[in-house]
Structure formats: C-alpha cells, structure tokens
Amino acid sequence: MENLAIRRYAVALFELAKEKGQPEVYNQAAKDILEILKENKEFLAILNHVSISTQEKIETMKAVFAGKIPEDFLGVFELLFKRGRQKDLTKVLSRFEQLYKEHMGIVVATIYSPVELPLEKQEEIAQMLGKRLGKTIEFDKVIDKSLLGGFRVEVCGFTYDASLKEQLSQLKKELLSSARHKALPELD
C-alpha cells in the first residue's frame, strides 16, 4: 500500500504543475530525475547517507539540478530532506508520473515478445488497444523468449495473447479434444 506522505508530496507537486499550466514540463523533469537517479546509484547513496547533513544534501541537489528543472521540484526536495524523507524521493517522482498519466488518459500496458517488436507494430497494437479502451497506450516492454513468436499484452487486467506459444497450446487442446471425441463410440 502506498504511503500517504508519498502521495501527498506527489499530489502537491502535480497540483503545482497544473496550476502553472506545465504538467508536461514537470513530467519530463520527473522522468529525467528518475533516470539520473537510476543510472547513478552512487548519487542516490549520497542523498540517503546518514553521515551527510541535510543541508549538504539540499545543496547537492540544487547544484546538480538548478536551472534544469522547475524550481518547485527543488522546493519539494528540500521539504523531503528536511523531514527525513529523502528515501521517498524516487517514490514521490514515480507517483507524480502516475498522476500525470492518469490526468492525460495514458495507460501503461506490458507487452511481452520473444524479440523487440518493430516500432510500427508497437504503434499498431497501441492504436488498436487505445481505441478499445479510449486511452492512450504506452508500453513497458519485456523480452520473453518462451513465447516463440508473436506477442502478449497485459493492460487494465486484460490479457491479449497473440503469441505462437498460445496458438500452439490452443491447437494442442483442439487436437486432443478431437481425438477424444473420435475415440468415443457413438450412441444411438
């Protein structure tokens, strides 16, 4: 279950983004910051280290991000650090991204395939699903070699399986069912 404080920080930041008419800019900033933190585990470790003062952490964040992201982010970072919640930073940013996607009508679907699907095929699938759901579709892509071919999509509790593995499984069931029916004697 999501921590209430994480949600409150994310909602406050999102409300600021809407108030300033810049939800896209703020969302891109959240994505960029998350990417930097994911790629630089040492940087994240510094921000979470107990022997580094809160003020040093705040100054570090300002030095790294000032002028590159909206000032409101720096204010939220400062509040998080002053309240000892620096470990929640990535969760707040991730929750902000979710709020943005909900606001924009974007749904994240997971697409599984044995190889990376061509961009045209991904767009075709996204458009098909988007029309059905009345939403814009973004994909989390997962390579699953066990599918053999085709793809499987999971979105909003729904699974669409167009994989070769599933097709072979269905064919096997049909053949077994057909063989059982032929083996039974006909009753008059």
LINUR-V483065 format. One record per residue. RES is the residue in three letters. PSI is psi in degrees with one decimal (none if undefined). NEAR is the number of other ideal C-beta (glycine too) atoms within 10 Angstrom. D_CENTER is the distance of its C-alpha to the mean C-alpha in Angstrom with 1 decimal. Layout:
res: [RES	RES]
psi: [PSI	PSI]
near: [NEAR	NEAR]
d_center: [D_CENTER	D_CENTER]
This chain:
res: [MET	GLU	ASN	LEU	ALA	ILE	ARG	ARG	TYR	ALA	VAL	ALA	LEU	PHE	GLU	LEU	ALA	LYS	GLU	LYS	GLY	GLN	PRO	GLU	VAL	TYR	ASN	GLN	ALA	ALA	LYS	ASP	ILE	LEU	GLU	ILE	LEU	LYS	GLU	ASN	LYS	GLU	PHE	LEU	ALA	ILE	LEU	ASN	HIS	VAL	SER	ILE	SER	THR	GLN	GLU	LYS	ILE	GLU	THR	MET	LYS	ALA	VAL	PHE	ALA	GLY	LYS	ILE	PRO	GLU	ASP	PHE	LEU	GLY	VAL	PHE	GLU	LEU	LEU	PHE	LYS	ARG	GLY	ARG	GLN	LYS	ASP	LEU	THR	LYS	VAL	LEU	SER	ARG	PHE	GLU	GLN	LEU	TYR	LYS	GLU	HIS	MET	GLY	ILE	VAL	VAL	ALA	THR	ILE	TYR	SER	PRO	VAL	GLU	LEU	PRO	LEU	GLU	LYS	GLN	GLU	GLU	ILE	ALA	GLN	MET	LEU	GLY	LYS	ARG	LEU	GLY	LYS	THR	ILE	GLU	PHE	ASP	LYS	VAL	ILE	ASP	LYS	SER	LEU	LEU	GLY	GLY	PHE	ARG	VAL	GLU	VAL	CYS	GLY	PHE	THR	TYR	ASP	ALA	SER	LEU	LYS	GLU	GLN	LEU	SER	GLN	LEU	LYS	LYS	GLU	LEU	LEU	SER	SER	ALA	ARG	HIS	LYS	ALA	LEU	PRO	GLU	LEU	ASP]
psi: [138.9	137.4	132.9	-38.1	-41.2	-46.8	-42.9	-44.7	-44.6	-44.0	-42.8	-43.9	-40.4	-39.3	-38.7	-42.3	-43.4	-42.2	-36.6	-0.1	29.9	43.8	-33.8	-42.9	-44.3	-39.5	-42.1	-38.4	-43.6	-43.4	-46.3	-44.2	-45.6	-41.2	-44.8	-44.5	-34.4	-39.9	-24.1	76.7	-31.1	-40.0	-44.9	-38.4	-38.4	-44.7	-26.6	-3.8	132.6	-25.5	-4.6	129.7	155.3	-43.1	-39.4	-38.3	-43.3	-44.6	-36.9	-46.1	-42.8	-42.2	-39.2	-41.7	-12.0	132.2	-9.5	-20.9	160.4	142.9	-30.3	-33.1	-44.2	-36.7	-41.3	-41.7	-44.9	-44.6	-45.0	-47.5	-42.4	-28.5	11.0	26.8	27.4	-26.6	-16.6	-2.7	-52.3	-33.5	-38.8	-44.6	-39.8	-41.2	-37.1	-46.1	-40.4	-43.8	-42.0	-46.5	-42.3	-45.0	-37.2	-0.8	33.0	131.9	136.7	123.2	149.0	125.6	125.4	135.0	156.4	-21.9	164.6	125.3	145.8	147.8	-38.7	-40.7	-41.0	-43.3	-39.7	-45.1	-43.1	-41.7	-42.5	-48.8	-39.5	-40.8	-42.2	-39.6	-13.8	30.6	166.5	135.5	132.5	148.6	137.4	124.2	133.1	127.6	124.1	95.4	-18.8	-15.0	-16.9	-41.5	170.1	-148.7	165.2	135.3	135.2	124.1	132.6	41.4	6.9	139.9	128.2	114.2	106.5	35.2	155.3	-36.1	-45.6	-40.7	-40.8	-38.9	-44.0	-41.0	-41.9	-45.2	-43.9	-42.7	-43.2	-42.0	-42.7	-41.7	-38.2	-42.4	-35.9	-28.2	-22.6	137.0	146.5	135.8	140.2	none]
near: [3	10	13	8	14	20	15	12	24	24	14	16	23	22	11	18	24	13	10	12	8	15	18	11	13	22	21	14	21	25	15	14	21	16	10	14	15	10	9	12	9	7	14	17	10	13	22	12	12	5	5	14	11	14	11	14	20	19	11	16	22	14	8	14	18	10	6	11	19	19	12	17	22	15	13	20	24	16	13	23	20	13	12	9	16	20	11	17	22	16	17	25	24	15	22	28	19	15	21	22	16	12	13	12	11	16	17	14	21	13	22	20	21	17	11	10	19	9	8	8	13	17	14	12	19	20	12	13	21	19	10	13	15	8	20	14	23	13	17	10	13	12	11	15	8	8	20	13	13	16	22	18	21	15	21	12	5	11	11	17	16	14	21	13	16	17	14	12	12	11	10	10	10	10	10	10	10	10	9	9	9	8	7	7	5	6	4	3]
d_center: [16.8	15.5	18.2	19.9	20.5	16.8	16.4	19.6	18.9	15.6	17.5	20.5	18.7	17.1	20.6	22.1	19.9	21.0	24.5	24.8	23.4	20.8	17.3	16.2	18.0	16.5	12.9	13.8	15.6	12.7	10.7	14.0	14.9	11.8	12.6	16.2	15.7	13.9	16.6	19.4	19.6	23.2	22.3	20.1	23.0	25.4	23.6	23.7	27.2	29.8	32.7	31.3	32.2	29.9	31.7	31.2	27.4	27.4	29.7	27.5	24.4	26.7	28.2	25.0	23.3	26.2	26.6	23.2	21.1	22.3	24.8	23.1	20.4	23.4	24.9	21.9	21.9	25.6	25.4	22.9	25.2	28.4	27.2	26.2	22.5	21.4	19.5	17.2	16.3	12.9	12.1	13.6	11.7	8.2	10.0	11.4	8.4	7.8	11.6	11.7	9.6	11.9	14.8	14.3	13.9	10.6	9.1	6.2	8.4	8.9	12.0	14.4	17.4	20.2	19.9	17.7	18.3	20.1	18.4	20.9	20.0	16.3	17.4	19.9	17.6	15.2	18.4	19.8	16.9	16.6	20.4	20.3	17.7	18.8	15.3	13.6	11.3	8.5	8.1	6.5	10.0	12.1	15.8	18.0	21.7	23.0	22.2	25.1	24.2	22.3	18.8	17.1	14.2	12.8	11.7	12.9	15.0	16.6	17.1	18.8	20.5	22.3	22.7	26.1	25.9	25.6	28.3	30.6	30.0	31.0	34.0	35.1	35.0	37.1	39.5	40.0	40.5	42.9	44.8	45.2	46.6	49.1	50.2	51.2	54.7	55.0	56.7	59.2]
